[in-house]
Amino acid sequence: MERDVDVLGKYRNVTNKLKKRFLKRPNIAEGIEQYGALAKSLRQQECPQYAGFCCLAQARCEHTLVNAAGEAQALTEAARAFLEAEMNNRDIKCPSFEEHLTAAINCYSHAIRVYIENNNPSLAAALCIELGNALQKLERPGEAMAHFQRAAELQSQMKTYGVFSPLECLQSLGLVATCKIEMRDYDGALGVFTEMAYLAQERGGSSTTGKPIGAYCDILARCEVCRVLLLMLLQPTPQRIRPEHAQTLEKYAWETTDDTITAQFLSEDLFLMLQSLVVSK
C-alpha cells in the first residue's frame, strides 16, 4: 500500500510540472525523461501495470511534441507492460476482468495506427504479429487470427513502396491458417493454404528457370501436405469440391505422375506417403 502511494506521488509530481502556468511553458522533454525513468524503476520493482501508465503518459508527451516515432515506441512499451501484467495474473491464477489485456490491445492498436498514418506499414505489421502471438498464447485464436490477417494485408500493401517481401506475407498467412485450424475452421484453412501456394508459386520462382527456390520450396511443401490432409478430413463430395482442390487430389490418385511442379518441392518419400493416404481413402 505504501509503495502504491509513493508511486502515485511521484507520478503526480511529474504531471504537475507539465501543467500550463501563467507566462511559463512546461518542459515537455523533461517530462518524457522523468516518466521514462519512473517506468524503468517500476519495472525493476515488478510493477508492470504502473510502468504501463507511465509509458502512456510518455506517449502523450511525445504526441504533444509531434514526435510520431517516439509516441509509437512509448505506446508499444506500454502495451508490453500491460501484457506482462496480464501474464502475471494468469500465472498466479488471479481473478480479473482482463483489464490489463484490454489496455494492452488498445495500446498496440494505437501504436499500429500511428505507424500506418506515418507510412510505415512494415512496423505496423510487426506489431500486429506481436499482438497476434500474444493472443494466441492466451488461447484466443479468433482474435489472434484477425491481427495476423491484418499483418498480411499491410505487408501486401508494401508493394506500393517497392519493398514488398512475399516471405513475410506468407509467414503471416501461415499463422492465419494455424488459427483457423485451432478454431476447427478447416475449410477456411484450406482456402488460406491454397492462397499461400499460389503466392509462393508466383513470387518464388527462379528468374531463369521459373522453378521455386529456397524457402519457397518449404512453404509450397507445407501447403501441399496441409491441403491434402485437410481435403482428406473434409471429404468434399464431387459436386462441392473446387476445381483446384480436385486437381490437388488427382495428382496422387495414380501410380505415376507427370506433375513436375510438385516434384520440385516434395521429396519422393513424402510424395509416396501422400499418394498412399489419398488412394487408401
Phi, psi and chi 1 to 4 in degrees:
 res  aa     phi    psi   chi1   chi2   chi3   chi4
   1 MET       -  -44.8 -176.4   68.4 -179.7      -
   2 GLU   -62.7  -37.8  -68.3  179.7    1.4      -
   3 ARG   -65.0  -39.6 -177.5  173.6   63.1  178.1
   4 ASP   -61.2  -42.2  -67.8  -10.8      -      -
   5 VAL   -64.7  -40.4  172.6      -      -      -
   6 ASP   -63.8  -43.4 -177.4   50.9      -      -
   7 VAL   -62.4  -45.7  169.0      -      -      -
   8 LEU   -61.4  -38.2 -177.0   58.7      -      -
   9 GLY   -64.4  -43.6      -      -      -      -
  10 LYS   -64.6  -40.5  -69.0  179.8  179.3  178.4
  11 TYR   -63.1  -42.9 -176.5   89.2      -      -
  12 ARG   -67.0  -35.5  -77.2  179.1  173.9  172.0
  13 ASN   -61.4  -44.0  -73.7  -22.3      -      -
  14 VAL   -66.6  -42.4  179.5      -      -      -
  15 THR   -63.3  -40.7  -56.0      -      -      -
  16 ASN   -64.1  -34.6  -71.5  -26.5      -      -
  17 LYS   -65.0  -24.8  -69.9  179.6 -177.7  178.5
  18 LEU   -91.5   -2.9  -64.0  175.6      -      -
  19 LYS   -72.3  143.6  -70.8 -177.4  178.0  178.3
  20 LYS   -70.0  133.7  -68.1 -177.3  178.4 -179.8
  21 ARG  -125.2  160.4  -70.0 -179.3  171.7   83.2
  22 PHE   -62.1  125.1 -177.4   65.8      -      -
  23 LEU    59.1   25.4  -63.8  177.7      -      -
  24 LYS  -144.8  119.7 -174.8  178.2  179.9 -179.2
  25 ARG   -88.0  137.8  -64.4 -179.9   62.9 -177.4
  26 PRO   -69.5  148.1   24.6  -32.7      -      -
  27 ASN   -88.6   90.7 -169.6  -22.4      -      -
  28 ILE   -64.3  -40.2  -56.2  -63.3      -      -
  29 ALA   -60.9  -39.6      -      -      -      -
  30 GLU   -66.3  -38.0 -178.4 -176.7   -3.3      -
  31 GLY   -62.2  -41.0      -      -      -      -
  32 ILE   -60.7  -44.4  -68.3  172.7      -      -
  33 GLU   -64.0  -41.9 -175.7  178.1  -16.8      -
  34 GLN   -70.9  -39.5  -68.9  178.1  -12.9      -
  35 TYR   -62.4  -41.0  -80.8  130.6      -      -
  36 GLY   -62.8  -42.6      -      -      -      -
  37 ALA   -64.8  -40.3      -      -      -      -
  38 LEU   -66.2  -39.6 -177.0   56.4      -      -
  39 ALA   -62.7  -43.1      -      -      -      -
  40 LYS   -62.0  -42.5 -177.6  178.5  179.1  179.8
  41 SER   -63.0  -40.6  173.5      -      -      -
  42 LEU   -68.6  -34.6  -70.8  167.5      -      -
  43 ARG   -63.1  -42.1  -71.6 -166.8 -165.1   94.8
  44 GLN   -64.8  -28.3  -66.7  172.4  -12.8      -
  45 GLN   -87.9    6.8  -62.8  175.9   43.8      -
  46 GLU    60.5   45.7  -61.9 -177.6   -6.6      -
  47 CYS  -122.3   66.9  -61.1      -      -      -
  48 PRO   -63.2  -32.2   22.6  -33.0      -      -
  49 GLN   -65.7  -38.3   65.4  -86.6   28.9      -
  50 TYR   -70.8  -36.9  -64.2  139.5      -      -
  51 ALA   -60.9  -36.4      -      -      -      -
  52 GLY   -62.0  -41.4      -      -      -      -
  53 PHE   -65.9  -36.1  -74.2  116.2      -      -
  54 CYS   -66.2  -39.0  -68.6      -      -      -
  55 CYS   -65.3  -35.8  -69.3      -      -      -
  56 LEU   -63.6  -43.2  -86.5  179.0      -      -
  57 ALA   -63.2  -38.6      -      -      -      -
  58 GLN   -61.9  -40.4 -167.8  176.2   -1.5      -
  59 ALA   -64.1  -38.9      -      -      -      -
  60 ARG   -64.0  -37.6  -73.0 -165.8  -67.7  -89.7
  61 CYS   -66.6  -42.3  -68.0      -      -      -
  62 GLU   -62.1  -37.3  -64.2  -75.9    7.7      -
  63 HIS   -64.8  -38.1  179.2   76.2      -      -
  64 THR   -62.5  -35.3  -57.7      -      -      -
  65 LEU   -85.6    3.3  -65.3  178.5      -      -
  66 VAL    56.7   44.4 -162.8      -      -      -
  67 ASN  -109.1   89.1 -178.8    7.1      -      -
  68 ALA   -63.4  -40.4      -      -      -      -
  69 ALA   -63.2  -44.4      -      -      -      -
  70 GLY   -65.4  -38.8      -      -      -      -
  71 GLU   -63.2  -46.9 -179.8 -175.0    3.0      -
  72 ALA   -63.6  -39.8      -      -      -      -
  73 GLN   -64.2  -43.4 -179.0   60.9   34.3      -
  74 ALA   -65.3  -40.0      -      -      -      -
  75 LEU   -63.9  -38.2  -73.6  167.3      -      -
  76 THR   -65.8  -42.1  -57.0      -      -      -
  77 GLU   -63.0  -39.4  -68.5  -62.4  -32.3      -
  78 ALA   -63.3  -44.1      -      -      -      -
  79 ALA   -60.2  -44.1      -      -      -      -
  80 ARG   -65.7  -35.6  -69.5  168.2  179.6  165.4
  81 ALA   -67.4  -45.1      -      -      -      -
  82 PHE   -64.6  -37.4  -73.7  126.7      -      -
  83 LEU   -65.1  -40.2 -171.1   59.3      -      -
  84 GLU   -61.5  -40.6 -177.7 -176.5  -11.0      -
  85 ALA   -62.7  -39.9      -      -      -      -
  86 GLU   -65.1  -42.6 -179.7   65.6   26.5      -
  87 MET   -62.8  -39.1  -67.0  -65.3 -170.9      -
  88 ASN   -62.0  -42.4  -68.9  -17.5      -      -
  89 ASN   -62.5  -39.6  -77.8  -10.3      -      -
  90 ARG   -65.3  -40.1  -65.1  -70.7 -178.6  101.4
  91 ASP   -63.1  -37.2  -70.2  -18.1      -      -
  92 ILE   -96.0    6.4   62.5  175.4      -      -
  93 LYS    55.5   45.4  -59.1 -172.9 -175.9  -58.6
  94 CYS   -85.5  124.4  175.6      -      -      -
  95 PRO   -62.3  139.3  -18.1   30.8      -      -
  96 SER  -158.6  170.9   71.4      -      -      -
  97 PHE   -95.1   14.9  -66.9  103.4      -      -
  98 GLU    58.6   35.2  -61.8 -175.7  -22.9      -
  99 GLU   -67.0  -32.7   63.2  -83.9    7.2      -
 100 HIS   -67.8  -38.8  -61.7  -39.4      -      -
 101 LEU   -65.4  -42.0  178.1   59.5      -      -
 102 THR   -61.0  -42.6  -58.5      -      -      -
 103 ALA   -64.2  -39.9      -      -      -      -
 104 ALA   -63.6  -44.8      -      -      -      -
 105 ILE   -62.5  -41.9  -66.9  172.7      -      -
 106 ASN   -63.5  -40.5  -71.6  -23.3      -      -
 107 CYS   -67.9  -43.1  -70.2      -      -      -
 108 TYR   -59.6  -45.8  -88.6  119.6      -      -
 109 SER   -62.6  -39.8  -60.5      -      -      -
 110 HIS   -65.4  -43.8 -167.6  172.0      -      -
 111 ALA   -63.3  -40.7      -      -      -      -
 112 ILE   -61.0  -42.8  -70.2  166.0      -      -
 113 ARG   -63.9  -39.4 -174.1  166.8   64.2 -108.9
 114 VAL   -62.3  -43.9  170.7      -      -      -
 115 TYR   -64.1  -40.6  -81.0  129.6      -      -
 116 ILE   -65.6  -42.8  -68.0  173.6      -      -
 117 GLU   -64.0  -23.5  -70.7  172.7   -7.0      -
 118 ASN  -105.3   25.4  -72.0  -86.7      -      -
 119 ASN    55.7   47.3  -60.7  -38.0      -      -
 120 ASN  -129.8   67.3 -158.0  -25.8      -      -
 121 PRO   -67.2  -24.5   24.3  -33.3      -      -
 122 SER   -64.8  -45.2   59.3      -      -      -
 123 LEU   -70.3  -34.0  -71.1  177.6      -      -
 124 ALA   -62.6  -42.7      -      -      -      -
 125 ALA   -64.7  -38.9      -      -      -      -
 126 ALA   -61.9  -39.4      -      -      -      -
 127 LEU   -69.7  -35.2  -74.0 -174.9      -      -
 128 CYS   -60.0  -43.4  -73.3      -      -      -
 129 ILE   -67.2  -40.9  -67.1  173.8      -      -
 130 GLU   -60.9  -44.1 -176.5  176.8  -33.9      -
 131 LEU   -66.9  -41.4  176.3   54.0      -      -
 132 GLY   -61.7  -41.8      -      -      -      -
 133 ASN   -62.6  -39.8  -74.5  -28.7      -      -
 134 ALA   -65.0  -43.9      -      -      -      -
 135 LEU   -66.8  -35.8  -70.0  169.5      -      -
 136 GLN   -65.4  -39.1 -164.3  171.8   24.5      -
 137 LYS   -65.0  -30.1 -172.2  176.0 -179.8 -180.0
 138 LEU   -87.8   13.0  -68.4  169.5      -      -
 139 GLU    62.1   46.5  -60.9  179.1   -7.6      -
 140 ARG  -125.0   66.5  -67.4  169.4  171.7 -106.5
 141 PRO   -64.2  -30.3   23.2  -33.6      -      -
 142 GLY   -64.4  -46.3      -      -      -      -
 143 GLU   -69.5  -39.2  -64.8  178.1   44.0      -
 144 ALA   -61.6  -40.4      -      -      -      -
 145 MET   -59.1  -40.2 -178.2 -171.3   67.6      -
 146 ALA   -62.1  -38.1      -      -      -      -
 147 HIS   -75.2  -36.3  -66.0  -71.6      -      -
 148 PHE   -64.4  -39.3  -68.9  140.0      -      -
 149 GLN   -64.8  -39.8 -175.5   67.1   52.0      -
 150 ARG   -66.1  -36.9 -170.4  179.4 -175.3 -169.3
 151 ALA   -61.8  -43.0      -      -      -      -
 152 ALA   -63.2  -39.6      -      -      -      -
 153 GLU   -65.5  -41.8  -67.9  169.7   -3.8      -
 154 LEU   -65.2  -39.2  -72.4  169.1      -      -
 155 GLN   -68.1  -34.3  -72.8  158.8  -14.5      -
 156 SER   -71.1  -29.0   65.1      -      -      -
 157 GLN   -69.6  -15.3  -69.4  173.3   10.5      -
 158 MET   -69.9   -6.5  -70.2  169.4   63.7      -
 159 LYS   -57.2  -36.6  -64.5  175.8 -175.8  176.7
 160 THR   -67.0  -21.1   57.2      -      -      -
 161 TYR   -96.3   -1.1  -60.8   91.6      -      -
 162 GLY    73.3   19.1      -      -      -      -
 163 VAL  -127.4   31.6  -70.5      -      -      -
 164 PHE   -67.7  127.7  176.5   53.7      -      -
 165 SER  -114.7  102.6  174.7      -      -      -
 166 PRO   -59.1  -33.4  -21.4   32.3      -      -
 167 LEU   -63.6  -39.7  -75.4  174.6      -      -
 168 GLU   -65.4  -42.0  -67.6  179.7   -1.5      -
 169 CYS   -64.2  -41.2 -173.6      -      -      -
 170 LEU   -64.9  -37.4  -74.0  166.1      -      -
 171 GLN   -62.7  -43.3 -178.0 -176.4   17.6      -
 172 SER   -64.7  -42.2  -61.1      -      -      -
 173 LEU   -64.2  -35.0  -71.5  172.9      -      -
 174 GLY   -62.2  -37.7      -      -      -      -
 175 LEU   -68.1  -35.9  -66.4  170.0      -      -
 176 VAL   -60.9  -45.5  172.3      -      -      -
 177 ALA   -62.7  -40.6      -      -      -      -
 178 THR   -60.9  -42.9  -60.3      -      -      -
 179 CYS   -64.1  -39.7  -71.1      -      -      -
 180 LYS   -64.2  -37.8  -74.9 -176.3  176.9  -69.9
 181 ILE   -66.2  -41.1  -69.1  173.9      -      -
 182 GLU   -62.1  -31.7  -70.8 -179.2   11.7      -
 183 MET   -86.9    0.8  -63.3  166.2   61.0      -
 184 ARG    64.6   26.8  -60.9 -172.9  178.3 -176.4
 185 ASP   -92.0   74.6 -179.7   10.2      -      -
 186 TYR   -70.3  -34.6  -58.1  123.5      -      -
 187 ASP   -66.3  -40.8 -170.4   57.6      -      -
 188 GLY   -64.4  -40.7      -      -      -      -
 189 ALA   -63.3  -38.3      -      -      -      -
 190 LEU   -61.7  -41.8  179.5   60.7      -      -
 191 GLY   -64.0  -38.9      -      -      -      -
 192 VAL   -67.1  -43.0  174.7      -      -      -
 193 PHE   -64.2  -34.9  -80.2  122.4      -      -
 194 THR   -66.1  -42.2  -59.0      -      -      -
 195 GLU   -61.9  -41.3 -179.6 -176.3   -6.8      -
 196 MET   -62.6  -41.4  -71.0  174.0   61.3      -
 197 ALA   -63.3  -42.6      -      -      -      -
 198 TYR   -63.0  -43.3  -74.3  148.1      -      -
 199 LEU   -65.8  -41.2  179.1   58.2      -      -
 200 ALA   -66.3  -39.0      -      -      -      -
 201 GLN   -68.3  -35.9  -72.4  172.5   -4.7      -
 202 GLU   -72.5  -41.1  177.3 -172.8   -6.3      -
 203 ARG  -100.7  -16.4  -65.7  -76.1 -179.4  169.2
 204 GLY   -99.7    8.1      -      -      -      -
 205 GLY   -79.1  149.3      -      -      -      -
 206 SER   -67.0  145.2  169.2      -      -      -
 207 SER   -68.7  -19.4   57.4      -      -      -
 208 THR  -100.7  -46.2   54.2      -      -      -
 209 THR  -100.6  -22.0   62.5      -      -      -
 210 GLY    81.1   -2.1      -      -      -      -
 211 LYS   -80.2  146.1  -62.5  178.7 -179.5  178.9
 212 PRO   -64.0  143.3   20.4  -30.6      -      -
 213 ILE  -131.8  159.0   56.5  175.2      -      -
 214 GLY    56.7 -133.7      -      -      -      -
 215 ALA   -63.4  -24.8      -      -      -      -
 216 TYR   -63.7  -33.2  -67.5  100.9      -      -
 217 CYS   -62.9  -42.5  -70.6      -      -      -
 218 ASP   -64.4  -40.5  -63.8  -27.1      -      -
 219 ILE   -66.7  -42.6  -68.1  172.1      -      -
 220 LEU   -64.0  -38.7  -76.1  168.0      -      -
 221 ALA   -63.8  -43.2      -      -      -      -
 222 ARG   -62.4  -45.4  179.5 -164.5  176.8 -166.0
 223 CYS   -61.1  -42.3  -68.4      -      -      -
 224 GLU   -64.3  -47.5 -172.0   74.1    7.2      -
 225 VAL   -63.1  -45.7  171.3      -      -      -
 226 CYS   -65.6  -38.6  -69.9      -      -      -
 227 ARG   -65.0  -42.8  -74.4 -160.6  -65.2  172.2
 228 VAL   -63.9  -45.1  171.4      -      -      -
 229 LEU   -63.5  -40.9  -66.5  176.6      -      -
 230 LEU   -68.1  -37.6  -73.0  168.8      -      -
 231 LEU   -66.2  -37.1  -75.0  167.8      -      -
 232 MET   -66.2  -33.7  -68.6  -65.3   95.6      -
 233 LEU   -74.0  -43.2 -179.6   64.1      -      -
 234 LEU   -76.1  -32.9  -69.0  168.8      -      -
 235 GLN    50.0   58.9  -70.2  -70.6  -53.5      -
 236 PRO   -68.2  147.3   26.0  -33.9      -      -
 237 THR   -74.2  158.5   61.0      -      -      -
 238 PRO   -56.6  -28.7  -26.0   34.5      -      -
 239 GLN   -76.3  -26.7  -66.7   78.0   16.5      -
 240 ARG  -103.4  -14.4  -64.6 -173.6   60.9 -175.6
 241 ILE   -72.9  139.7 -169.3  169.7      -      -
 242 ARG   -75.5  152.0  -63.7  178.5 -178.3  176.8
 243 PRO   -57.3  -42.2  -24.6   32.8      -      -
 244 GLU   -66.3  -31.5   59.5  -91.3   23.4      -
 245 HIS   -76.4  -35.3  -63.1  156.3      -      -
 246 ALA   -62.9  -40.0      -      -      -      -
 247 GLN   -64.5  -35.1  -68.1  172.4    3.8      -
 248 THR   -61.5  -44.7  -60.8      -      -      -
 249 LEU   -72.5  -33.8  -67.6  179.2      -      -
 250 GLU   -62.6  -27.9  -74.2  172.7    1.7      -
 251 LYS   -63.4  -24.0  -69.6 -174.8  -70.0 -173.0
 252 TYR  -109.7    6.8  -56.2   95.8      -      -
 253 ALA   -91.3   -1.4      -      -      -      -
 254 TRP  -124.0  161.2  -51.7   97.3      -      -
 255 GLU   -68.6  -31.5  -66.3 -177.1    0.3      -
 256 THR  -125.6  161.9   58.6      -      -      -
 257 THR  -141.5  144.2  178.8      -      -      -
 258 ASP  -102.4    9.8  -65.1  -32.9      -      -
 259 ASP   -79.4   91.0 -169.4   -6.8      -      -
 260 THR   -72.2  -24.6   56.1      -      -      -
 261 ILE   -65.1  -45.1  -64.0  177.9      -      -
 262 THR   -63.7  -38.7  -57.0      -      -      -
 263 ALA   -64.4  -18.1      -      -      -      -
 264 GLN   -75.0  -23.6  -68.3  167.2    5.8      -
 265 PHE  -126.4   -2.8   54.7   82.3      -      -
 266 LEU  -111.4  133.9  -75.7 -174.7      -      -
 267 SER   -72.1  161.7   65.2      -      -      -
 268 GLU   -62.7  -41.1 -175.7  178.3   -4.7      -
 269 ASP   -63.7  -43.7  -70.4  -18.2      -      -
 270 LEU   -65.2  -40.4 -176.1   54.0      -      -
 271 PHE   -61.1  -44.1 -179.5   86.6      -      -
 272 LEU   -65.4  -36.9  -70.4  173.6      -      -
 273 MET   -66.7  -42.5  -76.9 -169.9  -73.3      -
 274 LEU   -65.5  -38.4  -69.8  176.3      -      -
 275 GLN   -64.4  -40.9 -171.3  177.5   58.0      -
 276 SER   -63.2  -39.4  -60.5      -      -      -
 277 LEU   -64.4  -46.6  176.0   63.8      -      -
 278 VAL   -66.0  -44.1  173.5      -      -      -
 279 VAL   -66.4  -36.3  171.4      -      -      -
 280 SER   -67.2  -24.0   65.4      -      -      -
 281 LYS   -82.0      -  -69.7  -68.6 -175.8  175.9
